[in-house]
Amino acid sequence: MIGTAYIVDDDEAIRDALTWLFKSRMVASRAWHSAEAFLADWRNDLRGCLVLDVRMEGMSGLELFDLLSERGSHMPVIFLSGHGDIPLAVAAVKKGAFDFVEKPFNDNELVDRVIQALAFDASRQERRAGQASLETRIEQLTPREREVMARILDGKYNKVIADELNIAMRTVEVHRARIFEKMGVKSAVELAQLLSGRR
């Protein structure tokens, strides 16, 4: 299973019920009795989904959510809210929380949302890794290769590129071949697709 469900709730019965529920659906989980206890163990490289009670003794779930956001956490958060807390939970969703689930919750619906949040987190990690790999490839290009690549992406022919950069057409061909090799593509179309989200 992808990622872990991190449960933070000051009600022991709910923590135990959620731990059992996630285990029954093959979702890995860990639980904490307070926001402060979770923060003591929190690291920015934790992967998964946070299942967070809105109201708790000490630091509230909303305060923890705000603090994690300030610290650069991108982990999806699902709030568990009592009926009177729904306006607070809705406000949290507007600030970037993944969702909120009202107590008493439907077991399967909650687990389904957690699984969706875990998948969302995993796909975001993959995109980030791909973006980092792309940046590394671009950094391998020489300044001249970047100039040539920009013109390839503008759809210019080798002869036009050679004239604009005042170099031989054969040199443009060599640069083009090296750019394709370094970027891991076989054509200008593939290159454009690879960089489409970046330009």
VODREN-800362 format. One line per 5 residues: number of its first residue (from 0); for each residue x, y, z of N, C-alpha, C. Coordinates in nm, 2 decimals. Example, Ala and Ser with C-alpha at 12.3 -4.5 7.8 and 13.67 -1.06 7.14 Angstrom:
0) 1.32/-0.57/0.78/1.23/-0.45/0.78/1.32/-0.33/0.78; 1.28/-0.22/0.71/1.37/-0.11/0.71/1.29/0.00/0.79 $
! end
This chain:
0) 0.09/-0.12/0.00/0.00/0.00/0.00/0.09/0.12/0.00; 0.04/0.23/-0.06/0.12/0.35/-0.07/0.10/0.44/0.05; 0.21/0.48/0.12/0.20/0.57/0.22/0.13/0.52/0.35; 0.12/0.60/0.45/0.07/0.56/0.58/-0.04/0.67/0.62; -0.14/0.62/0.69/-0.24/0.71/0.75/-0.19/0.75/0.89 $
5) -0.17/0.87/0.91/-0.13/0.92/1.05/-0.25/0.98/1.12; -0.29/0.91/1.23/-0.41/0.94/1.30/-0.37/1.03/1.42; -0.43/1.15/1.43/-0.41/1.23/1.55/-0.55/1.26/1.61; -0.57/1.20/1.73/-0.70/1.22/1.79/-0.69/1.20/1.94; -0.74/1.28/2.03/-0.73/1.27/2.17/-0.83/1.17/2.23 $
10) -0.91/1.11/2.15/-1.01/1.01/2.20/-0.95/0.87/2.17; -0.91/0.80/2.27/-0.85/0.67/2.26/-0.94/0.57/2.18; -1.07/0.57/2.21/-1.16/0.48/2.14/-1.16/0.50/1.99; -1.16/0.63/1.95/-1.15/0.66/1.81/-1.02/0.62/1.74; -0.91/0.65/1.82/-0.78/0.60/1.77/-0.77/0.45/1.74 $
15) -0.82/0.38/1.84/-0.82/0.23/1.83/-0.91/0.18/1.72; -1.03/0.25/1.71/-1.12/0.21/1.60/-1.06/0.23/1.46; -1.00/0.35/1.45/-0.94/0.38/1.32/-0.82/0.29/1.28; -0.74/0.27/1.38/-0.63/0.18/1.36/-0.68/0.04/1.31; -0.78/-0.01/1.38/-0.83/-0.14/1.34/-0.90/-0.13/1.20 $
20) -0.97/-0.03/1.18/-1.04/-0.01/1.05/-0.94/0.00/0.93; -0.83/0.08/0.95/-0.73/0.08/0.84/-0.66/-0.05/0.82; -0.63/-0.12/0.93/-0.57/-0.25/0.92/-0.66/-0.35/0.84; -0.79/-0.34/0.86/-0.88/-0.43/0.79/-0.89/-0.40/0.64; -0.85/-0.28/0.60/-0.84/-0.25/0.46/-0.70/-0.24/0.40 $
25) -0.61/-0.30/0.48/-0.47/-0.31/0.44/-0.40/-0.17/0.42; -0.44/-0.07/0.50/-0.38/0.06/0.50/-0.29/0.07/0.62; -0.17/0.10/0.60/-0.07/0.11/0.72/-0.11/0.24/0.79; -0.10/0.23/0.93/-0.14/0.35/1.01/-0.05/0.36/1.13; -0.04/0.48/1.18/0.02/0.51/1.31/-0.07/0.61/1.38 $
30) -0.07/0.61/1.52/-0.16/0.70/1.59/-0.09/0.78/1.70; -0.14/0.90/1.73/-0.09/0.99/1.83/-0.21/1.04/1.91; -0.19/1.06/2.04/-0.30/1.11/2.13/-0.31/1.26/2.13; -0.22/1.33/2.07/-0.23/1.48/2.07/-0.15/1.54/1.95; -0.18/1.66/1.92/-0.11/1.73/1.81/0.04/1.75/1.86 $
35) 0.06/1.78/1.98/0.20/1.80/2.03/0.28/1.67/2.02; 0.22/1.56/2.05/0.29/1.43/2.04/0.33/1.40/1.89; 0.23/1.43/1.80/0.26/1.41/1.66/0.37/1.50/1.61; 0.37/1.63/1.65/0.47/1.72/1.61/0.61/1.68/1.66; 0.62/1.62/1.77/0.75/1.57/1.82/0.81/1.46/1.73 $
40) 0.72/1.39/1.66/0.77/1.28/1.57/0.77/1.33/1.42; 0.71/1.44/1.39/0.69/1.48/1.25/0.82/1.52/1.19; 0.83/1.47/1.06/0.95/1.51/0.97/0.88/1.55/0.84; 0.95/1.64/0.77/0.89/1.69/0.64/0.90/1.58/0.53; 0.97/1.47/0.55/0.97/1.37/0.45/0.87/1.25/0.48 $
45) 0.78/1.27/0.58/0.68/1.17/0.60/0.59/1.17/0.48; 0.55/1.04/0.44/0.47/1.03/0.32/0.34/0.96/0.36; 0.23/1.02/0.31/0.10/0.96/0.34/-0.01/1.06/0.36; -0.09/1.04/0.46/-0.21/1.12/0.48/-0.23/1.14/0.63; -0.27/1.26/0.67/-0.30/1.29/0.81/-0.45/1.29/0.83 $
50) -0.49/1.21/0.93/-0.63/1.20/0.97/-0.64/1.27/1.11; -0.70/1.39/1.11/-0.68/1.48/1.22/-0.81/1.53/1.28; -0.83/1.51/1.41/-0.95/1.56/1.48/-0.94/1.71/1.48; -1.06/1.78/1.46/-1.06/1.93/1.46/-1.03/1.98/1.60; -1.11/1.92/1.70/-1.10/1.97/1.84/-1.02/1.87/1.93 $
55) -0.92/1.91/1.99/-0.85/1.83/2.09/-0.80/1.91/2.21; -0.77/1.84/2.32/-0.71/1.91/2.43/-0.58/1.97/2.39; -0.54/2.08/2.44/-0.41/2.14/2.40/-0.42/2.20/2.26; -0.33/2.17/2.18/-0.33/2.23/2.04/-0.44/2.16/1.96; -0.52/2.24/1.89/-0.63/2.19/1.81/-0.58/2.13/1.68 $
60) -0.66/2.06/1.61/-0.62/2.00/1.48/-0.60/2.12/1.38; -0.68/2.22/1.39/-0.67/2.34/1.30/-0.53/2.41/1.32; -0.50/2.42/1.45/-0.37/2.49/1.48/-0.25/2.40/1.43; -0.26/2.27/1.44/-0.16/2.18/1.39/-0.15/2.19/1.24; -0.27/2.20/1.17/-0.27/2.21/1.03/-0.20/2.34/0.98 $
65) -0.23/2.45/1.05/-0.17/2.58/1.02/-0.02/2.57/1.04; 0.03/2.51/1.15/0.17/2.50/1.18/0.24/2.41/1.08; 0.18/2.30/1.04/0.25/2.22/0.94/0.26/2.29/0.80; 0.15/2.37/0.77/0.15/2.44/0.64/0.27/2.54/0.65; 0.29/2.61/0.76/0.40/2.71/0.77/0.53/2.64/0.76 $
70) 0.54/2.51/0.80/0.67/2.44/0.79/0.69/2.37/0.66; 0.60/2.40/0.57/0.61/2.35/0.43/0.56/2.21/0.41; 0.48/2.16/0.49/0.42/2.02/0.48/0.32/2.02/0.36; 0.33/1.92/0.27/0.23/1.91/0.16/0.15/1.78/0.18; 0.16/1.72/0.30/0.08/1.60/0.32/-0.07/1.63/0.32 $
75) -0.15/1.55/0.25/-0.29/1.57/0.25/-0.35/1.55/0.39; -0.44/1.64/0.43/-0.50/1.63/0.56/-0.65/1.61/0.55; -0.71/1.51/0.62/-0.85/1.48/0.63/-0.89/1.51/0.77; -0.98/1.61/0.79/-1.03/1.64/0.92/-1.15/1.56/0.96; -1.15/1.51/1.09/-1.26/1.45/1.15/-1.33/1.56/1.23 $
80) -1.46/1.59/1.20/-1.53/1.70/1.27/-1.66/1.66/1.32; -1.69/1.70/1.45/-1.82/1.69/1.50/-1.91/1.79/1.43; -2.04/1.77/1.45/-2.14/1.86/1.37/-2.11/2.00/1.39; -2.08/2.05/1.51/-2.06/2.19/1.54/-1.93/2.24/1.48; -1.84/2.15/1.43/-1.71/2.20/1.38/-1.71/2.21/1.23 $
85) -1.82/2.18/1.16/-1.82/2.17/1.02/-1.78/2.31/0.96; -1.82/2.42/1.00/-1.78/2.55/0.94/-1.62/2.56/0.95; -1.57/2.52/1.07/-1.42/2.52/1.08/-1.35/2.43/0.98; -1.41/2.31/0.96/-1.35/2.21/0.87/-1.36/2.26/0.73; -1.47/2.32/0.69/-1.49/2.38/0.56/-1.39/2.49/0.53 $
90) -1.36/2.57/0.63/-1.26/2.68/0.62/-1.12/2.62/0.60; -1.10/2.50/0.67/-0.97/2.44/0.65/-0.95/2.38/0.51; -1.06/2.33/0.46/-1.05/2.28/0.32/-1.02/2.39/0.22; -1.08/2.51/0.25/-1.05/2.62/0.16/-0.90/2.67/0.17; -0.84/2.64/0.29/-0.70/2.67/0.31/-0.61/2.56/0.26 $
95) -0.66/2.45/0.20/-0.58/2.35/0.14/-0.59/2.21/0.20; -0.68/2.19/0.30/-0.70/2.05/0.35/-0.76/1.97/0.24; -0.73/1.84/0.25/-0.78/1.75/0.14/-0.93/1.73/0.15; -0.99/1.71/0.28/-1.13/1.69/0.29/-1.16/1.69/0.44; -1.29/1.69/0.47/-1.33/1.67/0.61/-1.44/1.56/0.61 $
100) -1.45/1.48/0.72/-1.54/1.38/0.74/-1.62/1.40/0.87; -1.75/1.40/0.86/-1.83/1.43/0.99/-1.84/1.31/1.07; -1.83/1.33/1.20/-1.85/1.22/1.30/-2.00/1.21/1.33; -2.06/1.10/1.35/-2.00/0.97/1.33/-1.99/0.94/1.18; -1.87/0.88/1.14/-1.85/0.86/1.00/-1.88/0.72/0.95 $
105) -1.90/0.71/0.82/-1.92/0.58/0.76/-1.78/0.52/0.74; -1.75/0.40/0.80/-1.62/0.35/0.80/-1.56/0.34/0.66; -1.63/0.28/0.56/-1.58/0.25/0.43/-1.56/0.38/0.36; -1.65/0.48/0.37/-1.63/0.61/0.30/-1.51/0.68/0.35; -1.48/0.67/0.48/-1.36/0.73/0.54/-1.24/0.67/0.48 $
110) -1.23/0.54/0.48/-1.11/0.47/0.43/-1.10/0.50/0.28; -1.21/0.50/0.21/-1.20/0.53/0.06/-1.13/0.67/0.04; -1.17/0.77/0.12/-1.11/0.90/0.11/-0.97/0.90/0.15; -0.93/0.83/0.25/-0.79/0.81/0.29/-0.71/0.75/0.18; -0.76/0.65/0.12/-0.69/0.58/0.01/-0.67/0.68/-0.11 $
115) -0.77/0.76/-0.13/-0.76/0.86/-0.24/-0.65/0.97/-0.20; -0.65/1.00/-0.08/-0.55/1.10/-0.03/-0.41/1.04/-0.04; -0.39/0.91/-0.01/-0.26/0.85/-0.02/-0.22/0.84/-0.17; -0.31/0.81/-0.26/-0.28/0.81/-0.40/-0.24/0.94/-0.45; -0.31/1.05/-0.40/-0.28/1.18/-0.44/-0.14/1.22/-0.40 $
120) -0.11/1.19/-0.27/0.03/1.22/-0.22/0.13/1.14/-0.30; 0.11/1.02/-0.33/0.21/0.94/-0.41/0.23/0.99/-0.55; 0.12/1.03/-0.61/0.14/1.09/-0.75/0.21/1.22/-0.75; 0.18/1.30/-0.64/0.25/1.43/-0.63/0.40/1.41/-0.61; 0.44/1.31/-0.53/0.58/1.27/-0.51/0.65/1.23/-0.64 $
125) 0.57/1.15/-0.72/0.63/1.11/-0.85/0.65/1.23/-0.94; 0.55/1.32/-0.95/0.57/1.44/-1.03/0.69/1.52/-0.99; 0.70/1.54/-0.86/0.82/1.61/-0.80/0.95/1.55/-0.84; 0.96/1.41/-0.83/1.08/1.34/-0.87/1.11/1.36/-1.02; 1.00/1.35/-1.10/1.02/1.37/-1.24/1.07/1.51/-1.28 $
130) 1.01/1.61/-1.21/1.05/1.75/-1.23/1.20/1.77/-1.19; 1.24/1.70/-1.08/1.38/1.72/-1.04/1.47/1.65/-1.14; 1.43/1.54/-1.19/1.51/1.47/-1.29/1.52/1.56/-1.42; 1.41/1.62/-1.46/1.41/1.71/-1.58/1.51/1.82/-1.56; 1.50/1.89/-1.44/1.59/2.00/-1.41/1.74/1.96/-1.42 $
135) 1.77/1.84/-1.37/1.90/1.78/-1.37/1.95/1.77/-1.52; 1.86/1.72/-1.60/1.90/1.70/-1.75/1.92/1.84/-1.81; 1.84/1.94/-1.78/1.86/2.07/-1.84/1.99/2.13/-1.80; 2.02/2.11/-1.67/2.15/2.16/-1.62/2.27/2.11/-1.69; 2.26/1.99/-1.75/2.37/1.93/-1.82/2.40/2.00/-1.96 $
140) 2.30/2.08/-2.01/2.32/2.14/-2.14/2.41/2.26/-2.12; 2.49/2.28/-2.23/2.58/2.39/-2.23/2.50/2.52/-2.27; 2.55/2.64/-2.24/2.47/2.76/-2.28/2.43/2.76/-2.43; 2.53/2.72/-2.52/2.50/2.71/-2.66/2.38/2.61/-2.69; 2.39/2.50/-2.62/2.28/2.40/-2.64/2.15/2.45/-2.60 $
145) 2.15/2.53/-2.49/2.02/2.59/-2.45/1.97/2.69/-2.55; 2.06/2.76/-2.61/2.02/2.86/-2.72/1.95/2.78/-2.83; 2.02/2.67/-2.87/1.97/2.59/-2.98/1.84/2.53/-2.95; 1.83/2.47/-2.82/1.71/2.41/-2.78/1.59/2.51/-2.78; 1.61/2.63/-2.73/1.50/2.73/-2.73/1.45/2.75/-2.87 $
150) 1.54/2.75/-2.97/1.49/2.77/-3.11/1.43/2.65/-3.17; 1.47/2.53/-3.13/1.41/2.40/-3.17/1.26/2.40/-3.12; 1.25/2.45/-2.99/1.11/2.45/-2.93/1.02/2.55/-3.00; 1.09/2.66/-3.06/1.01/2.76/-3.14/0.97/2.71/-3.28; 1.02/2.58/-3.31/0.99/2.52/-3.44/1.07/2.57/-3.55 $
155) 1.19/2.62/-3.52/1.28/2.67/-3.63/1.36/2.56/-3.69; 1.38/2.57/-3.82/1.47/2.48/-3.89/1.61/2.50/-3.86; 1.69/2.39/-3.89/1.84/2.40/-3.86/1.90/2.52/-3.93; 1.86/2.55/-4.06/1.93/2.66/-4.13/1.90/2.79/-4.07; 1.77/2.81/-4.02/1.73/2.94/-3.96/1.81/2.95/-3.82 $
160) 1.82/2.84/-3.75/1.90/2.85/-3.62/2.04/2.88/-3.65; 2.10/2.82/-3.75/2.24/2.85/-3.79/2.26/3.00/-3.82; 2.17/3.05/-3.90/2.18/3.19/-3.94/2.16/3.28/-3.81; 2.07/3.25/-3.73/2.04/3.34/-3.61/2.16/3.34/-3.51; 2.22/3.22/-3.50/2.34/3.21/-3.41/2.47/3.23/-3.47 $
165) 2.47/3.25/-3.61/2.59/3.27/-3.68/2.69/3.15/-3.67; 2.63/3.03/-3.68/2.72/2.91/-3.68/2.68/2.83/-3.80; 2.77/2.72/-3.83/2.74/2.64/-3.94/2.62/2.54/-3.91; 2.55/2.51/-4.02/2.44/2.42/-4.01/2.48/2.29/-3.95; 2.60/2.24/-3.99/2.65/2.11/-3.93/2.66/2.12/-3.78 $
170) 2.70/2.24/-3.73/2.72/2.26/-3.59/2.58/2.25/-3.52; 2.48/2.31/-3.58/2.35/2.30/-3.53/2.30/2.15/-3.52; 2.33/2.08/-3.62/2.30/1.93/-3.62/2.36/1.86/-3.50; 2.49/1.89/-3.48/2.56/1.83/-3.37/2.50/1.87/-3.23; 2.47/2.00/-3.22/2.40/2.04/-3.10/2.27/1.97/-3.08 $
175) 2.19/1.97/-3.18/2.06/1.90/-3.18/2.07/1.76/-3.13; 2.17/1.69/-3.19/2.19/1.55/-3.15/2.22/1.53/-3.00; 2.31/1.62/-2.96/2.35/1.62/-2.81/2.24/1.66/-2.72; 2.16/1.76/-2.76/2.04/1.80/-2.68/1.94/1.68/-2.67; 1.91/1.61/-2.78/1.82/1.50/-2.77/1.88/1.39/-2.68 $
180) 2.01/1.36/-2.69/2.07/1.26/-2.61/2.06/1.29/-2.46; 2.10/1.42/-2.43/2.10/1.46/-2.29/1.96/1.46/-2.23; 1.86/1.50/-2.31/1.72/1.52/-2.26/1.65/1.38/-2.27; 1.71/1.28/-2.34/1.64/1.15/-2.34/1.52/1.15/-2.43; 1.53/1.22/-2.55/1.42/1.22/-2.64/1.48/1.19/-2.78 $
185) 1.38/1.16/-2.88/1.43/1.12/-3.01/1.38/1.22/-3.12; 1.30/1.32/-3.08/1.25/1.42/-3.18/1.22/1.55/-3.11; 1.20/1.65/-3.19/1.16/1.78/-3.14/1.02/1.78/-3.08; 0.94/1.69/-3.13/0.80/1.68/-3.07/0.81/1.62/-2.93; 0.89/1.52/-2.91/0.91/1.46/-2.78/0.97/1.56/-2.68 $
190) 1.06/1.64/-2.73/1.13/1.75/-2.65/1.02/1.85/-2.61; 0.94/1.89/-2.70/0.83/1.99/-2.67/0.74/1.93/-2.56; 0.70/1.80/-2.58/0.61/1.74/-2.48/0.67/1.73/-2.35; 0.80/1.70/-2.34/0.87/1.68/-2.22/0.88/1.82/-2.14; 0.89/1.93/-2.22/0.91/2.06/-2.15/0.78/2.14/-2.15 $
195) 0.67/2.08/-2.19/0.55/2.16/-2.21/0.50/2.22/-2.08; 0.52/2.15/-1.96/0.47/2.21/-1.84/0.57/2.31/-1.78; 0.68/2.33/-1.85/0.79/2.41/-1.79/0.80/2.55/-1.85; 0.75/2.56/-1.98/0.78/2.69/-2.05/0.68/2.79/-2.01 $
! end
